Structures are given as structure tokens and as C-alpha cells.
């Protein structure tokens, strides 16, 4: 009976079915109970929380968790809202979706991004050129994940390169199986000095230069021909030291780079899925502007929800409270599982970077299921471990298939017998994640991670001047080793 009710709530978590679960709990006292949904109307991105019965806490319903933490959560939301008005807080990702859609005259910046993508695609000979994205961390994982959720990943239109060794370089060229002259490139680096990205940039540019020299062009023409294969996404504000200062602010005669893409100030790499680089890659891969607009509109609406102190309407706050509940009652290790190929290609790396770089702890693991089910469940259900975990299952709409529905239901019930579980359900459209679900899910995750860190500290009455969740000062520890006159000084492109 319980599993049937859980299935019903998972597929269509409306209030009638959830009331049935509550009544079943009163009569049969099952060892799992389900919270009410985030809203009474179905959303593209739905949350389902399942709480096991144990001896650690007398909270059995999510409403009780919310009541326990709502005072702290409201303080966090109000504090965060104030910080968004400070340009030094690195929180510009909150309004980024709206900014991309805002009209400046007759065009939005999204329009300009799509124009740039079409301009680069038009630079070809007989064959369409695939795009190679050069970037590491958030400059790579965000675009990879965005493409896959839209169903256009692994289609031979966009590749990603982030290695520095010559073996990987040659093997990558073998993988794309086309001459370098049949490739275009997107270089993603705010400073333009990220070694890994600059190394790939110079390697490919040099290879193109040599190709055009062999075609009989002089040095100047060969360089301009090589430059015509590149779009550069970097800091918007030019100065004499940064890449923008070197390549120029607008497309023009001084070189052939496409260079009207930029990384917005106050947007860290892991929060940058809706910045220019991700949207450019999506446009190049064939995601329509109409779909991109729907994604951004949904993300903009989600920002409003996530700043709302009505916690029943705030998906990020609800997940953050559930995270703190699990953390404080001993379920510190979070097992994030993505179910389905649409979540592969950047998904695991994006969520790992978002969590680990923001919260700066190692209570986290992310896997793609079903691939991970055997080893994850074996470790998870081992008696010495099973009381340490909480689980997040990220799934597509279960109604797409009876087998998929039963499979997920069996796993949900298995996990919920022992530990707290959150299920994140994303709607599907045309064999991809629905654009509104992408916007809502990604932006809610951005907020959730920051709120989780803030809520942990608020519970200890600790609130720093700046939020460590959005800064990454410790990355410089290894970067500083590469600087000039260091014994590890590097020569990019060699």
C-alpha cells in the first residue's frame, strides 16, 4: 500500500494523494511518510521529500522540518536579499537571466549572442564546422550540462577540450575525426590567463596558422584566417593586461576574432550556465532562440521565488532546510544521483563543482544512474554506512514510461526505508528536459547551495562579512605556482 501511494505522489504529487498518504500513515504506521508538494499546482520542476521514521528526531513530516527551521531560513533569505544589491558580493547571477532578456533598443543580449553564433557558423568552406569549447571548470561543465538537458549533447556539433598534454591533444583531434580547418572554437576565460584554456587556445591557433601557411598565405593573412575560427568570451571591461584589452571590444578590422561575448561581472563559473558562453554553445548546437528564451524566463521567475520568504513557494529554501535537517541529525553524506542520459555530459561535474567549491566540504558524491546503482547501493546499504547518507534522486517525469516509473519507485522506497530522500522531478518535452524545468531547476540549485551554507552558519549564529559560497580564493594556491620567475613557470601552447 505504501509503495503504491509513494508512486502516486511521485507521479502527480497533488494534495489529495498526499492526504491519502497521511491517512495511511495513521492507520498502518509505515516507516516512511511524504511531505506536501511545494505548491498545489504542478510545476515543471517538482520536489518530493521522504522522511524515514527513526529514533533521532520526532519530525516525520516536512511541515515539521519547515516549522523547526523557518525562523533561521527567513533570516537567511532577508540577509541574502540585501547582499544582492551590493556589487561586491558576486551575486549577479541572481539577475543574469533577466539581464540576458532585457531589450536594449530593439535587441536583447540573447539576440546578440545568437547573432554571434550564426556569424561563426557561417565561417566555413564546403563543410559545416563543429564547435570546440575551450575552458575548464564552470566554463565547461555548465555548457556541457545545458546541451545535454536540451537533448543536443554528443551530436557531433559541439566538443569540449580542457587538457594540456600533447597525447590528449592528438587523441582529441582523432576523436573529432576532421581536420582542424573544419573546426571552430569558443574560448572561455574571464581573465584570459587561465593556463589550461590559454594553452589549448594557442595550440589550436598555431595549428590553424600552419595550415593556412601551407595553403600559400603570408604570415599576416594566415594569422587572420586562423583567427576567423575563434569566438572569445572573456571579461567585458578592457584594460591593457586582460584579454579584452588585447583583442578589442567590438568586432572590427584589427583582427578576425568574434569578440562581443563576455562573462558578466559577479558571476562565478559554477553559476554561469545562463551566461554568454553556455547560451552561445547552445545556439551553435541548434537550440532555438525560442527555447533559450523560455529557459531564461523560467530562471528569472525562479529567482523571484527563491527570494520569497513564503517558504511554501521557495524551492531553494525548502531544499536548504532539508539539507540542514539531514546534516544536523547525522545524515551528512549526500548522494546525488541523476537518472537518465539527459543528465550526463557535465551534470555530475557541474553539481560537484557547485557543491564542493561553494560549501567547501567533502560530504558529497554525485553519480549518473543506473550506471552507479550497483556500487552506490552496495556502499549505501552496507550496515556501517546506511545511517550516514541522505539521497537526492534527480529524475525525468516518471510518466514517460511504466517501467521507468516502477524502477524509480522501487529505488525510492528502498532508500526511504533508512534515510531522508529528496526527489527532484523534471518535466520532459520532445525527448529533452522541458525548457521551463531547466531554468527552474538550475537557478533553484544555485540558490539552494548558497542558502545551505548560510543556514548552517546561521544555526551557529555565524555570518561572515562576505559569503564564502560564491568566492573561490583558494584556487589561487596552485595558480600562483605558474607565475613568472617561479620554478613551475609555464609556457602555454608548448
N, C-alpha and C positions, 0 to 999 in steps of 0.2 A: 504493500500500500504506500509506504513512504517513498519508495523509488518512483512509483507512478506519479506521485504528487510533485516530487522534485523535477521529473521530466516535464510535467505540465508547466511548472513555474519557469523552468529553463527556456522553454519554447515561447511561452507567452505569459510573462510574469505580471498578470493583471491582479487586481485586488481580490477578486472572487476566488481565484485559485489559491492565492496566498492565505486567505481566510480559512480555506479548507485545510491547508497545512497546519495552521494554528489549532484548528479543532482536532485534527488527527493527533497532534502532539498532546493535547489534553487527555485524549482517550487512551492512546497507546504508549505515551511517553517514549517516543523514539529518541535515538541518541543524536539526531541532527534536527535542526529547525532552520527555517528560512526567513530572512527579513522581507519587509515590503520593498517594492521597487523604488527607484529614485524618483519617479513620477508616475502618476496614474495612467498617463498616455504613453504608448510605446515610442521609444526613441531609436534613432539609427545605431546608437551605442548604448547598450543596456548593461547594468551591473546587477549581479546576483550574489548575495553574501550568504554563506552557510556556516553556522557555528555549531561545533560539536558540544556535547554535554560532557563535562569533566569536573574535576574537583578543584580547579584553580580559581574559578570565578563563578559567581552566581548570575552572570549575564548570559542569557540564552537567546536573546533576540537582538537584532541590530539596533532597534529603537533604544534598547538599554545602553548599548555602547555609545550611541549618539548622545544620549542624556548624560552619560558619565563624562564625556569629553567636550560637550558643546560649548561650555564656558571658555575653555582653553582655545578651542577652534575659532570662536568668534574673535578672540584677541588676536590670533594669528592672522586672520583674514583682514582685519582692520589695519594691523601693522603693515601687512604686505601692500594693501591698497595705498597707503601713504607713501611707501617706498617707490611705487610705480611712477610717482610724479617727480622723482629725483633722477636726473640723467646719469648720475654717477653709480647708480645701483645695478646696472647691467640687466635691466628688466624690460628692454624694448621689445622683446619677443611677445610680450603680452598684447601689444597693439599692432604687431607686424602684419597679421592677416588683413586688418583694416587698412593699413597703410598701402599694402600692395594693390588694393582695390580702389583706393581713393583716386578720383579724377583730378588731373592737373590739366586744365583746358579741356580738350576733347579725349585725352588718353589717360589711362591709368598706368602705373608702373608695370602691372601684369601685361598690359598691351605691349609695352616696350620690350619686356622680356621675350614675348612670343615673336616680336619683330626681329629681335637679335637672333633667336634660334632659327628662324626662316632664312635670315641672311647667311648664317654659317652653313646651313644645309644646302643653300643654292651654290655654294662654292664647291663645285665638283667637276669632273670630266664626264666620262660616259657612265660611271657607276655612282650610286648613292654612297656617301661616306658614313661609316659608323662613327659614333662619338666615343672618345675615351676621356673619362673624368679622372683628372689627376688631383688627388687630395687625400688626406688621412683623417682619421677620427670622424668628427661630426661632418666634415666636408665630404666624406664618402658615405658613411652609414645612413645618413638621413636621405640622401638621394636614392641609394640602393633600395631602402625600405619603401620609399614613396613609389618608386617604379613597380615594385612587386605587388604592393597593395592595389595598384591600378591595373594589374594584370599585364604589364608590358615589360617586366624584367626577363632576362635570359632570352630575348628575342633576336639577338644579334645586332640590335640598333645602338645599344649603349654598353660600354665596358668600363671597368674600373681598374686603375693601376695605382699601386702605392708602395712598390718595393724599391730597393736601392741597389740590389746586387745584379751583376751582369747576367747571371744564369736565369734569374727570374725575368729579366728584360727580354732576353732572346726567346724564352719559353712563352712569354706573353704574346710576342709577335707571331709565334707559331700557333697559338690558341686562336687569335683573331683571323689567322689564315688569309691575310690580304696584305699587299704592300703598304708601307707607311704612307704613301701618297694617296691611298684610298681611306685615310682616317682623318677625322677632325678631333680637336682636343678642347676640353674645358679645364682651365687651370683655376683651382680654388684655394686661395690663401689670403687671409686678411692682410698680413704683413708683406706677403710675397717673399719672405725669407725662410719659411718653414723648409728645413733642409730636404726632407723626403719629397715634398712636392716640387721644389725648385730643381732637384736632381732629375726627376722624371721629365720635367718641362725642358730642361737643357738637353737631355739625351735625345728626346724626340725631335726637338727643333734642329739639333745638329744633324740628325739622320735625314730630315727633310731637306736641309740646306745642301747636304752632299748629294742627295737625289737630284735636285734641280741643277746643281753644278754639272752633274753628268749629262744633263739634258742640254748643256751648252750655254746656260745663263751665266752672266758675270756675277761677281760677289754680291753687289747691291740688289740685283734683280732676284737672285737665288734666295737671299735673305727675306725679301718682301714676299716671295712666293711661299716660303716656309711659314712666315708669319700669318699668311692668309688661312692657315689651318687652325688657328687658335682663337678661342674666346677666353678672356681673362676676367675672373670675378675676384675682386680684391677691395681694399679699403676705399671708401668713397672720396675721402679728403686727400688731395695730393700734397706731398711735400718732397723735398729733394732726396730723402732717404728711402721712401717707400716705393712699392711697385707702381702705384697710381702716378706718382710723380715722374717715374721713368717712362711709362708708356703713354701718358696723356689722359685727359679727362673725357674726350669725345672721340668718336671715330673720325679719323682725318688722314691727311696725306703723309704725316710724319712716319707712320708705319701701318701695317695691314692687320694688326690685331683688332678683333672685335672687343670693345672695352667699355661698354656702357652698362655692364653688370657690376653690382657692388654688394659687399657684405655690410649690412646695416650696423651702425654703432649700437652697442648694448645688447647684441645678440650672440651668445656663445655658440660654438659649433654644435653642441648636442641639442640646442634649442632652435636649430636653423632650418628645419625641414621646409618651412614656408618662406625662406629667404631666396634670393635670386638663383643660386646655384641649383637647388633642388627643383625649382619651377622650370628653369632652363632645360635641365636634363629631361624632365617630364615632357616638356614641349617638343624637344628633339625626338623623343621616343614615340611620340604620337598621341599623347594625352591631350584631348581637345581643350581649348581655352574655356569652353563652357563647363567642362568637368573641373578644371582648376578653379574656376570662379565659385563653383558650388563647394569645393573643399574649403576655400578661404572664407567664404561667408559662414560656413558652419563653425570654423575655428574662431572667427570673430565673435559669434554668438556664444560660443563656449567660454571665451574669456569673460564675458558678462556674467555667465552662470557661476564661474569659479570665483568671482569677486562678490558673490551674493552671500549674505550672512544667513539667509534662509537655507539651512543645511539640507533640507529635503530636495532642493533644486540644484545643489552644488556637487557634481560628481567627484571632483578632486578632493573636496573636504571629506566626503564620505570614505573614499579610499584611504586618505591620510589617517583618519580616525581608526579605521580597521587595521591599518599598518601599525599604529601605536599600540592598539589593543593587543595584537599578536606579539609585538615586541616586548611589551611590559609583562605579559603573562608567560614568557618563556619560549614562544614560537618565533625566535629571532631569525632563523634562516628562511629566506623567501625563495621559493621555487617558482620561477616564471616559465610557463610552458605555452608556446604558440602552436596551435593545432591547424596545420594546413600549409600548403606550398606558398600561398599568397603572403604568408608572414615570413617566409625565408628571404634570403638575399638582403642582409642588412638588419633585419628585425632583431635578431638576438644580439648583435653587436651594438645596435642603437640603444636598446633598453639597458644593456650592461653599462655602456658609457654614461647614459643618463643617470643611472642609479649610482654607480661606483664613483664617478667623477663629481657627482653632486653631494652624496651623503658620506663619501669617503670612508666606507667600511666594507667588509667583505662578507656580510650576511646575505649574499645574493648569488643566485645562479639562474641562467636563462638557457632554455633549450627549445628546439623545434621538435614537436611531436607529430606523428607517432614514433619517429626515429629514436627519440630519447626514452620511450616508455619503459623498456626493459631495465636499463641501468638506473634510470631515475627512480622508478618504483622499487627496485631492489634495494637501493640505498635508503630510500624514503621509508619503506616498511620494515627495515631491519630494526629489531626491538630497541637497540641502543640509540636509534636516531629518530624514531617516529614521533617523539614528543617534542622535537626541536623545530619542526618546519611549519610554515604556513604556505599555501599554494595559491597561485594566480593562474587560472586557465583562460587563455585568450582564444576565442573560437569564432568561426563564422556562424551565421544564422543556422541553428540546428535543423530547421525545417527543410533545408535543401536536400536532405536525404534521410530516409528512415534508418539506414544503417549508421549514418553519422550521428543521428540523434541518440540511438541506443548506445553507441560506442562512448559518446561523451557522457551520457547519463551513468553508465557503469563506472566510468573513471571518477566522475563527480561523487557518487555515493561511496566508492572505495576510499577516496581521500577524506571525505567528510565524516567517516566513522571515527577518525582520530584527531583531525586538526582543522583549524579555520581555513575556509576556502573562499576566494573571490572568483567569480566567473565573469569575464568581460565578453559580451556578445556583440559582434559587429554585423550589420546588415550587408547583404550581397546584392549586386546589380551587374548583370551582363558578365558573369564569371569573374568579377573583381569585387573588392570591397566598395560598398556604396560611397560616393564622394562625401556625403554628409557624415558618414560614420568615420571616415579617415580624419576629417577636420576635427570632429568632436573628440575622438579617441586620442589623437596625438596632442592636441592642446590641453586636454584634461590631464594627460600624463605629465606634461611639463609642469603644470600647477601642482599635481599630486606629489611629485618628488620634492619640490621646494617646500610645500606645506608639511610634508612628513618630517623633514629636518627641523623646520621651525617649531613644529608641535612637540618633537622630542625635547628641544631645548626649553620650550615654554613650560613643559611639565616639570622641569628642574629650575624654573624661574631664571633662565639664562637667555639673554637676547643680545647678540653682538651688534656692533655699530653697522657692519656690513654682513650680508648673507653669504656664508661660505658655499652655499649650494650653487651659486651662479658664477663663482670665481674659481680659478684653477692655477694659483700661483706656484704650486709645487711642480708643475710640468716643466718649469724653467730649470729645475735641478739638472736634468740631463741635457737640455738645450744649451745651457751655459758652457757645457764641456766642448761644444763645437766652435766656440767663438775664436776669432783670430788670435794668434800667438799662444793658443792652448796646445798642449801636446796631442789633442784629439781634433785639431782644426781640420775641417772637411773642405773638399773641393767639389762642389756639386757638378754633376754632368760628366764625371770622370770614372 
